[in-house]
Amino acid sequence: MQQESVRNTRRTGSMRLAIFLALVFAFLLIFHSGNLLVKEDALPPRADGAVVLQGSIPGENVRVHGAIELLQRGQVSAVMLSLPRESYWGEPIAPVALRYIEKKYGKEFSSHIVFCETPPQVNSTRQEAEAVSPCIGDQHWKDFVVVTSDYHTRRAGRIWRTITAVRNPGIKVYTHGVEDPEFQQSWWRSRLSAKTWFMEFTKLVWAETAGRLER
């Protein structure tokens, strides 16, 4: 009976330890998992270009602005905007985008904009990297900066380096993140940030564990 009591006590202690460790892990996951999504590179003094990835309207706005800031500071020589060939209504998007850049930033900077039009079926980071790679090759860049939302930098950097190594070997890829209104580090405090975190964290885990480059 005494030995059985000792075993039960040890078993209870082990369960309590397991529960404690699980709670600690959950705490760390909740309060630090936002940082897991972010992985930016130290940018060189000057790169040949910056590539702005497609995203939601709020995300696209801050990504474009972040790339233009790099251009204004002289950290890149040109900015490439990845965008669909035409809108839902069949209108070309590049002329509209150019007018927007000219109006907001002036012709001095709009003259350094390069457009890369992608087919309508592009709906993932991997597909976008594959579609934009020929445009990057046409520019004969030796290096470029991928400008995207901060929460997207770790996965985007992994995907773009992999695709570039195959499609444009020898070109150096850097990642630069900008704050996105759809994601805050305290992601559990807002529905939109929580949704963004869940989607991106799931994709990151899948890419890292399955070794696949999904959207």
PyRosetta script that sets phi, psi and omega in degrees:
from pyrosetta import init, pose_from_sequence

init()
pose = pose_from_sequence("MQQESVRNTRRTGSMRLAIFLALVFAFLLIFHSGNLLVKEDALPPRADGAVVLQGSIPGENVRVHGAIELLQRGQVSAVMLSLPRESYWGEPIAPVALRYIEKKYGKEFSSHIVFCETPPQVNSTRQEAEAVSPCIGDQHWKDFVVVTSDYHTRRAGRIWRTITAVRNPGIKVYTHGVEDPEFQQSWWRSRLSAKTWFMEFTKLVWAETAGRLER")
pose.set_psi(1, -39.8)
pose.set_omega(1, -179.1)
pose.set_phi(2, -65.7)
pose.set_psi(2, -41.6)
pose.set_omega(2, 178.3)
pose.set_phi(3, -63.8)
pose.set_psi(3, -39.5)
pose.set_omega(3, 177.6)
pose.set_phi(4, -63.2)
pose.set_psi(4, -39.1)
pose.set_omega(4, 178.5)
pose.set_phi(5, -64.8)
pose.set_psi(5, -39.7)
pose.set_omega(5, 178.3)
pose.set_phi(6, -64.5)
pose.set_psi(6, -42.5)
pose.set_omega(6, 178.7)
pose.set_phi(7, -62.9)
pose.set_psi(7, -42.4)
pose.set_omega(7, 178.8)
pose.set_phi(8, -63.4)
pose.set_psi(8, -38.6)
pose.set_omega(8, 179.0)
pose.set_phi(9, -64.8)
pose.set_psi(9, -42.8)
pose.set_omega(9, 178.6)
pose.set_phi(10, -65.3)
pose.set_psi(10, -40.6)
pose.set_omega(10, 179.8)
pose.set_phi(11, -63.6)
pose.set_psi(11, -42.5)
pose.set_omega(11, 178.5)
pose.set_phi(12, -64.1)
pose.set_psi(12, -40.2)
pose.set_omega(12, 178.6)
pose.set_phi(13, -63.9)
pose.set_psi(13, -39.7)
pose.set_omega(13, 179.4)
pose.set_phi(14, -66.2)
pose.set_psi(14, -39.8)
pose.set_omega(14, 178.8)
pose.set_phi(15, -64.7)
pose.set_psi(15, -42.2)
pose.set_omega(15, 179.1)
pose.set_phi(16, -64.2)
pose.set_psi(16, -39.7)
pose.set_omega(16, 177.7)
pose.set_phi(17, -64.5)
pose.set_psi(17, -41.7)
pose.set_omega(17, 179.3)
pose.set_phi(18, -63.8)
pose.set_psi(18, -41.9)
pose.set_omega(18, 178.4)
pose.set_phi(19, -64.8)
pose.set_psi(19, -41.6)
pose.set_omega(19, 179.0)
pose.set_phi(20, -61.8)
pose.set_psi(20, -46.2)
pose.set_omega(20, 179.8)
pose.set_phi(21, -64.4)
pose.set_psi(21, -37.4)
pose.set_omega(21, 178.5)
pose.set_phi(22, -64.5)
pose.set_psi(22, -40.2)
pose.set_omega(22, 178.8)
pose.set_phi(23, -66.6)
pose.set_psi(23, -40.9)
pose.set_omega(23, 177.5)
pose.set_phi(24, -62.3)
pose.set_psi(24, -43.7)
pose.set_omega(24, 179.0)
pose.set_phi(25, -61.9)
pose.set_psi(25, -43.6)
pose.set_omega(25, 179.5)
pose.set_phi(26, -63.2)
pose.set_psi(26, -39.8)
pose.set_omega(26, 178.4)
pose.set_phi(27, -61.8)
pose.set_psi(27, -48.9)
pose.set_omega(27, 179.9)
pose.set_phi(28, -63.2)
pose.set_psi(28, -38.0)
pose.set_omega(28, 179.6)
pose.set_phi(29, -62.9)
pose.set_psi(29, -44.8)
pose.set_omega(29, -177.3)
pose.set_phi(30, -67.0)
pose.set_psi(30, -46.0)
pose.set_omega(30, -171.0)
pose.set_phi(31, -90.0)
pose.set_psi(31, -11.6)
pose.set_omega(31, -179.0)
pose.set_phi(32, -126.7)
pose.set_psi(32, -4.1)
pose.set_omega(32, -176.6)
pose.set_phi(33, -67.8)
pose.set_psi(33, -23.2)
pose.set_omega(33, 176.4)
pose.set_phi(34, -61.2)
pose.set_psi(34, -37.6)
pose.set_omega(34, 179.0)
pose.set_phi(35, -68.9)
pose.set_psi(35, -25.5)
pose.set_omega(35, -179.5)
pose.set_phi(36, -65.1)
pose.set_psi(36, -25.3)
pose.set_omega(36, -177.9)
pose.set_phi(37, -79.0)
pose.set_psi(37, -17.8)
pose.set_omega(37, -171.5)
pose.set_phi(38, -101.7)
pose.set_psi(38, 126.9)
pose.set_omega(38, 174.3)
pose.set_phi(39, -151.7)
pose.set_psi(39, 96.4)
pose.set_omega(39, -179.4)
pose.set_phi(40, -100.0)
pose.set_psi(40, 159.5)
pose.set_omega(40, 179.0)
pose.set_phi(41, -105.4)
pose.set_psi(41, 152.8)
pose.set_omega(41, 169.8)
pose.set_phi(42, -72.5)
pose.set_psi(42, 119.2)
pose.set_omega(42, -175.1)
pose.set_phi(43, -79.6)
pose.set_psi(43, 148.9)
pose.set_omega(43, 176.8)
pose.set_phi(44, -72.5)
pose.set_psi(44, 164.5)
pose.set_omega(44, 178.1)
pose.set_phi(45, -54.8)
pose.set_psi(45, -33.3)
pose.set_omega(45, 178.5)
pose.set_phi(46, -155.3)
pose.set_psi(46, 132.8)
pose.set_omega(46, 175.9)
pose.set_phi(47, -118.1)
pose.set_psi(47, 159.8)
pose.set_omega(47, -177.7)
pose.set_phi(48, -66.0)
pose.set_psi(48, -36.4)
pose.set_omega(48, -177.0)
pose.set_phi(49, -160.9)
pose.set_psi(49, 171.5)
pose.set_omega(49, 174.1)
pose.set_phi(50, -129.3)
pose.set_psi(50, 139.0)
pose.set_omega(50, 178.9)
pose.set_phi(51, -113.1)
pose.set_psi(51, 121.7)
pose.set_omega(51, -179.8)
pose.set_phi(52, -93.4)
pose.set_psi(52, 120.4)
pose.set_omega(52, -179.4)
pose.set_phi(53, -80.3)
pose.set_psi(53, 150.6)
pose.set_omega(53, 178.3)
pose.set_phi(54, -69.8)
pose.set_psi(54, 154.4)
pose.set_omega(54, 179.2)
pose.set_phi(55, -168.4)
pose.set_psi(55, -166.4)
pose.set_omega(55, 176.1)
pose.set_phi(56, -67.4)
pose.set_psi(56, 169.1)
pose.set_omega(56, -179.2)
pose.set_phi(57, -58.5)
pose.set_psi(57, -50.3)
pose.set_omega(57, 177.5)
pose.set_phi(58, -61.7)
pose.set_psi(58, -41.3)
pose.set_omega(58, 179.5)
pose.set_phi(59, -65.5)
pose.set_psi(59, -41.6)
pose.set_omega(59, 179.8)
pose.set_phi(60, -62.7)
pose.set_psi(60, -39.6)
pose.set_omega(60, -179.6)
pose.set_phi(61, -60.0)
pose.set_psi(61, -48.2)
pose.set_omega(61, -177.5)
pose.set_phi(62, -73.0)
pose.set_psi(62, -30.1)
pose.set_omega(62, 178.0)
pose.set_phi(63, -68.0)
pose.set_psi(63, -45.3)
pose.set_omega(63, 177.7)
pose.set_phi(64, -61.4)
pose.set_psi(64, -45.1)
pose.set_omega(64, -179.7)
pose.set_phi(65, -61.5)
pose.set_psi(65, -41.0)
pose.set_omega(65, 178.7)
pose.set_phi(66, -63.0)
pose.set_psi(66, -39.2)
pose.set_omega(66, 178.6)
pose.set_phi(67, -68.9)
pose.set_psi(67, -40.4)
pose.set_omega(67, 178.2)
pose.set_phi(68, -64.4)
pose.set_psi(68, -35.3)
pose.set_omega(68, 176.6)
pose.set_phi(69, -62.3)
pose.set_psi(69, -40.4)
pose.set_omega(69, 175.9)
pose.set_phi(70, -61.7)
pose.set_psi(70, -39.4)
pose.set_omega(70, 178.2)
pose.set_phi(71, -66.2)
pose.set_psi(71, -42.4)
pose.set_omega(71, 179.9)
pose.set_phi(72, -64.5)
pose.set_psi(72, -34.9)
pose.set_omega(72, -179.8)
pose.set_phi(73, -83.1)
pose.set_psi(73, -3.4)
pose.set_omega(73, 179.1)
pose.set_phi(74, 78.7)
pose.set_psi(74, 17.7)
pose.set_omega(74, -179.5)
pose.set_phi(75, -84.0)
pose.set_psi(75, -17.8)
pose.set_omega(75, 174.0)
pose.set_phi(76, -136.1)
pose.set_psi(76, 155.2)
pose.set_omega(76, -178.6)
pose.set_phi(77, -93.0)
pose.set_psi(77, -22.0)
pose.set_omega(77, -178.4)
pose.set_phi(78, -153.7)
pose.set_psi(78, 160.2)
pose.set_omega(78, 178.0)
pose.set_phi(79, -124.9)
pose.set_psi(79, 125.6)
pose.set_omega(79, 177.1)
pose.set_phi(80, -103.2)
pose.set_psi(80, 125.8)
pose.set_omega(80, 177.4)
pose.set_phi(81, -101.0)
pose.set_psi(81, 120.7)
pose.set_omega(81, 173.8)
pose.set_phi(82, -86.8)
pose.set_psi(82, 123.3)
pose.set_omega(82, -178.9)
pose.set_phi(83, -150.9)
pose.set_psi(83, 156.9)
pose.set_omega(83, 177.7)
pose.set_phi(84, -63.9)
pose.set_psi(84, 154.7)
pose.set_omega(84, -179.5)
pose.set_phi(85, -64.8)
pose.set_psi(85, -36.7)
pose.set_omega(85, -178.1)
pose.set_phi(86, -149.0)
pose.set_psi(86, 161.1)
pose.set_omega(86, 179.7)
pose.set_phi(87, -79.3)
pose.set_psi(87, 177.6)
pose.set_omega(87, 177.6)
pose.set_phi(88, -58.1)
pose.set_psi(88, -30.4)
pose.set_omega(88, -177.0)
pose.set_phi(89, -88.7)
pose.set_psi(89, 7.3)
pose.set_omega(89, 176.1)
pose.set_phi(90, 83.9)
pose.set_psi(90, 13.2)
pose.set_omega(90, 179.7)
pose.set_phi(91, -94.7)
pose.set_psi(91, 139.5)
pose.set_omega(91, 177.3)
pose.set_phi(92, -64.6)
pose.set_psi(92, 138.9)
pose.set_omega(92, -174.7)
pose.set_phi(93, -91.9)
pose.set_psi(93, -31.6)
pose.set_omega(93, -175.1)
pose.set_phi(94, -55.4)
pose.set_psi(94, -46.2)
pose.set_omega(94, 179.5)
pose.set_phi(95, -61.8)
pose.set_psi(95, -37.6)
pose.set_omega(95, 178.5)
pose.set_phi(96, -66.1)
pose.set_psi(96, -41.7)
pose.set_omega(96, 179.4)
pose.set_phi(97, -64.2)
pose.set_psi(97, -39.8)
pose.set_omega(97, 179.7)
pose.set_phi(98, -65.0)
pose.set_psi(98, -42.8)
pose.set_omega(98, 178.2)
pose.set_phi(99, -62.4)
pose.set_psi(99, -37.5)
pose.set_omega(99, 179.1)
pose.set_phi(100, -64.3)
pose.set_psi(100, -45.4)
pose.set_omega(100, -179.7)
pose.set_phi(101, -63.6)
pose.set_psi(101, -43.3)
pose.set_omega(101, 179.9)
pose.set_phi(102, -62.1)
pose.set_psi(102, -42.0)
pose.set_omega(102, -178.3)
pose.set_phi(103, -68.4)
pose.set_psi(103, -39.8)
pose.set_omega(103, -174.7)
pose.set_phi(104, -85.5)
pose.set_psi(104, -35.7)
pose.set_omega(104, -173.6)
pose.set_phi(105, -119.1)
pose.set_psi(105, -10.7)
pose.set_omega(105, 179.0)
pose.set_phi(106, 92.6)
pose.set_psi(106, 158.3)
pose.set_omega(106, -176.8)
pose.set_phi(107, -67.8)
pose.set_psi(107, -23.3)
pose.set_omega(107, 179.3)
pose.set_phi(108, -57.6)
pose.set_psi(108, -37.8)
pose.set_omega(108, -178.9)
pose.set_phi(109, -97.1)
pose.set_psi(109, -29.5)
pose.set_omega(109, 179.4)
pose.set_phi(110, -65.6)
pose.set_psi(110, -24.0)
pose.set_omega(110, 178.8)
pose.set_phi(111, -70.4)
pose.set_psi(111, -11.8)
pose.set_omega(111, 179.2)
pose.set_phi(112, -101.9)
pose.set_psi(112, 11.6)
pose.set_omega(112, -179.3)
pose.set_phi(113, -91.4)
pose.set_psi(113, 134.0)
pose.set_omega(113, 175.6)
pose.set_phi(114, -121.0)
pose.set_psi(114, 132.7)
pose.set_omega(114, -179.9)
pose.set_phi(115, -101.7)
pose.set_psi(115, 139.2)
pose.set_omega(115, 173.0)
pose.set_phi(116, -123.9)
pose.set_psi(116, 108.1)
pose.set_omega(116, -176.6)
pose.set_phi(117, -86.7)
pose.set_psi(117, 131.2)
pose.set_omega(117, -177.0)
pose.set_phi(118, -110.5)
pose.set_psi(118, 153.2)
pose.set_omega(118, 178.4)
pose.set_phi(119, -68.2)
pose.set_psi(119, 159.1)
pose.set_omega(119, -175.7)
pose.set_phi(120, -64.1)
pose.set_psi(120, -23.3)
pose.set_omega(120, -177.6)
pose.set_phi(121, -77.8)
pose.set_psi(121, -3.5)
pose.set_omega(121, 177.3)
pose.set_phi(122, -71.6)
pose.set_psi(122, 114.5)
pose.set_omega(122, -179.4)
pose.set_phi(123, -144.2)
pose.set_psi(123, 25.6)
pose.set_omega(123, 177.0)
pose.set_phi(124, -148.7)
pose.set_psi(124, 163.3)
pose.set_omega(124, 179.4)
pose.set_phi(125, -63.3)
pose.set_psi(125, -40.8)
pose.set_omega(125, 179.9)
pose.set_phi(126, -65.2)
pose.set_psi(126, -46.6)
pose.set_omega(126, -179.1)
pose.set_phi(127, -63.0)
pose.set_psi(127, -37.5)
pose.set_omega(127, 178.7)
pose.set_phi(128, -66.1)
pose.set_psi(128, -42.6)
pose.set_omega(128, 178.7)
pose.set_phi(129, -60.8)
pose.set_psi(129, -41.7)
pose.set_omega(129, 179.3)
pose.set_phi(130, -66.9)
pose.set_psi(130, -38.7)
pose.set_omega(130, -177.8)
pose.set_phi(131, -72.7)
pose.set_psi(131, -32.7)
pose.set_omega(131, -176.2)
pose.set_phi(132, -86.2)
pose.set_psi(132, -20.4)
pose.set_omega(132, -177.3)
pose.set_phi(133, -53.4)
pose.set_psi(133, -43.3)
pose.set_omega(133, 177.5)
pose.set_phi(134, -60.8)
pose.set_psi(134, -37.6)
pose.set_omega(134, 178.7)
pose.set_phi(135, -63.7)
pose.set_psi(135, -39.1)
pose.set_omega(135, 178.1)
pose.set_phi(136, -66.6)
pose.set_psi(136, -41.3)
pose.set_omega(136, 177.3)
pose.set_phi(137, -60.8)
pose.set_psi(137, -36.7)
pose.set_omega(137, 179.6)
pose.set_phi(138, -65.6)
pose.set_psi(138, -26.7)
pose.set_omega(138, -178.7)
pose.set_phi(139, -81.3)
pose.set_psi(139, -13.2)
pose.set_omega(139, -179.5)
pose.set_phi(140, 58.5)
pose.set_psi(140, 37.3)
pose.set_omega(140, 177.2)
pose.set_phi(141, -73.6)
pose.set_psi(141, 148.2)
pose.set_omega(141, 173.5)
pose.set_phi(142, -95.7)
pose.set_psi(142, -22.9)
pose.set_omega(142, 176.2)
pose.set_phi(143, -156.6)
pose.set_psi(143, 158.6)
pose.set_omega(143, 177.0)
pose.set_phi(144, -156.3)
pose.set_psi(144, 162.6)
pose.set_omega(144, -177.5)
pose.set_phi(145, -111.4)
pose.set_psi(145, 125.4)
pose.set_omega(145, 173.4)
pose.set_phi(146, -84.9)
pose.set_psi(146, 116.8)
pose.set_omega(146, -179.4)
pose.set_phi(147, -102.7)
pose.set_psi(147, 119.5)
pose.set_omega(147, -178.5)
pose.set_phi(148, -149.0)
pose.set_psi(148, -179.9)
pose.set_omega(148, 178.0)
pose.set_phi(149, -67.3)
pose.set_psi(149, 147.3)
pose.set_omega(149, -175.0)
pose.set_phi(150, -57.2)
pose.set_psi(150, -39.7)
pose.set_omega(150, -177.7)
pose.set_phi(151, -68.6)
pose.set_psi(151, -11.8)
pose.set_omega(151, -175.5)
pose.set_phi(152, -101.5)
pose.set_psi(152, -4.3)
pose.set_omega(152, -169.2)
pose.set_phi(153, -67.4)
pose.set_psi(153, -41.3)
pose.set_omega(153, -176.9)
pose.set_phi(154, -62.7)
pose.set_psi(154, -50.7)
pose.set_omega(154, -177.3)
pose.set_phi(155, -70.4)
pose.set_psi(155, -41.9)
pose.set_omega(155, -179.4)
pose.set_phi(156, -62.8)
pose.set_psi(156, -41.3)
pose.set_omega(156, 179.2)
pose.set_phi(157, -61.4)
pose.set_psi(157, -42.4)
pose.set_omega(157, 179.4)
pose.set_phi(158, -62.3)
pose.set_psi(158, -46.0)
pose.set_omega(158, -177.9)
pose.set_phi(159, -66.9)
pose.set_psi(159, -47.2)
pose.set_omega(159, -176.3)
pose.set_phi(160, -66.4)
pose.set_psi(160, -35.7)
pose.set_omega(160, 177.7)
pose.set_phi(161, -67.1)
pose.set_psi(161, -38.8)
pose.set_omega(161, 179.5)
pose.set_phi(162, -65.6)
pose.set_psi(162, -47.4)
pose.set_omega(162, -178.8)
pose.set_phi(163, -66.8)
pose.set_psi(163, -42.4)
pose.set_omega(163, -178.1)
pose.set_phi(164, -65.1)
pose.set_psi(164, -37.3)
pose.set_omega(164, 179.2)
pose.set_phi(165, -60.8)
pose.set_psi(165, -28.5)
pose.set_omega(165, -179.7)
pose.set_phi(166, -90.3)
pose.set_psi(166, -46.4)
pose.set_omega(166, -173.3)
pose.set_phi(167, -84.4)
pose.set_psi(167, -36.6)
pose.set_omega(167, -178.4)
pose.set_phi(168, -135.3)
pose.set_psi(168, 65.8)
pose.set_omega(168, -176.3)
pose.set_phi(169, -59.0)
pose.set_psi(169, 141.1)
pose.set_omega(169, 179.0)
pose.set_phi(170, 96.8)
pose.set_psi(170, -14.1)
pose.set_omega(170, 179.6)
pose.set_phi(171, -87.1)
pose.set_psi(171, 130.8)
pose.set_omega(171, -179.2)
pose.set_phi(172, -83.9)
pose.set_psi(172, 135.6)
pose.set_omega(172, -178.6)
pose.set_phi(173, -116.4)
pose.set_psi(173, 130.6)
pose.set_omega(173, 174.3)
pose.set_phi(174, -118.4)
pose.set_psi(174, 155.3)
pose.set_omega(174, 175.4)
pose.set_phi(175, -119.1)
pose.set_psi(175, 140.1)
pose.set_omega(175, 179.7)
pose.set_phi(176, -134.5)
pose.set_psi(176, 121.8)
pose.set_omega(176, -178.2)
pose.set_phi(177, -102.1)
pose.set_psi(177, 146.4)
pose.set_omega(177, 175.9)
pose.set_phi(178, -121.3)
pose.set_psi(178, 151.4)
pose.set_omega(178, 178.8)
pose.set_phi(179, -66.4)
pose.set_psi(179, 130.5)
pose.set_omega(179, -176.9)
pose.set_phi(180, -109.9)
pose.set_psi(180, 130.5)
pose.set_omega(180, -179.7)
pose.set_phi(181, -63.8)
pose.set_psi(181, -14.0)
pose.set_omega(181, -180.0)
pose.set_phi(182, -89.5)
pose.set_psi(182, 1.7)
pose.set_omega(182, -179.9)
pose.set_phi(183, -148.7)
pose.set_psi(183, 127.8)
pose.set_omega(183, 173.5)
pose.set_phi(184, -119.7)
pose.set_psi(184, 149.3)
pose.set_omega(184, -179.5)
pose.set_phi(185, -57.7)
pose.set_psi(185, -37.8)
pose.set_omega(185, 173.7)
pose.set_phi(186, -82.2)
pose.set_psi(186, 63.7)
pose.set_omega(186, -168.1)
pose.set_phi(187, -65.3)
pose.set_psi(187, -24.4)
pose.set_omega(187, -177.2)
pose.set_phi(188, -73.2)
pose.set_psi(188, -6.5)
pose.set_omega(188, -176.3)
pose.set_phi(189, -89.8)
pose.set_psi(189, -10.7)
pose.set_omega(189, 179.3)
pose.set_phi(190, -138.6)
pose.set_psi(190, 146.2)
pose.set_omega(190, -177.3)
pose.set_phi(191, -62.6)
pose.set_psi(191, -43.8)
pose.set_omega(191, -177.2)
pose.set_phi(192, -65.9)
pose.set_psi(192, -43.5)
pose.set_omega(192, 179.1)
pose.set_phi(193, -65.2)
pose.set_psi(193, -38.9)
pose.set_omega(193, 178.8)
pose.set_phi(194, -64.1)
pose.set_psi(194, -40.9)
pose.set_omega(194, 178.2)
pose.set_phi(195, -64.7)
pose.set_psi(195, -43.6)
pose.set_omega(195, 179.1)
pose.set_phi(196, -62.8)
pose.set_psi(196, -44.8)
pose.set_omega(196, 179.1)
pose.set_phi(197, -60.7)
pose.set_psi(197, -47.6)
pose.set_omega(197, -177.0)
pose.set_phi(198, -59.8)
pose.set_psi(198, -46.3)
pose.set_omega(198, -178.8)
pose.set_phi(199, -64.1)
pose.set_psi(199, -47.2)
pose.set_omega(199, -176.5)
pose.set_phi(200, -71.3)
pose.set_psi(200, -39.8)
pose.set_omega(200, 179.6)
pose.set_phi(201, -64.0)
pose.set_psi(201, -40.4)
pose.set_omega(201, 178.3)
pose.set_phi(202, -62.9)
pose.set_psi(202, -44.5)
pose.set_omega(202, 179.6)
pose.set_phi(203, -65.4)
pose.set_psi(203, -38.3)
pose.set_omega(203, 179.6)
pose.set_phi(204, -65.7)
pose.set_psi(204, -46.2)
pose.set_omega(204, 178.7)
pose.set_phi(205, -60.7)
pose.set_psi(205, -43.1)
pose.set_omega(205, 179.7)
pose.set_phi(206, -62.2)
pose.set_psi(206, -43.7)
pose.set_omega(206, -179.1)
pose.set_phi(207, -65.8)
pose.set_psi(207, -39.4)
pose.set_omega(207, -176.7)
pose.set_phi(208, -75.5)
pose.set_psi(208, -39.8)
pose.set_omega(208, -174.5)
pose.set_phi(209, -86.8)
pose.set_psi(209, -36.5)
pose.set_omega(209, -178.2)
pose.set_phi(210, -90.7)
pose.set_psi(210, -12.7)
pose.set_omega(210, 179.3)
pose.set_phi(211, 70.4)
pose.set_psi(211, 25.5)
pose.set_omega(211, -178.8)
pose.set_phi(212, -114.4)
pose.set_psi(212, 154.0)
pose.set_omega(212, 178.9)
pose.set_phi(213, -105.4)
pose.set_psi(213, 90.3)
pose.set_omega(213, -178.7)
pose.set_phi(214, -99.8)
pose.set_psi(214, 173.8)
pose.set_omega(214, -177.3)
pose.set_phi(215, -70.0)
pose.dump_pdb("model.pdb")
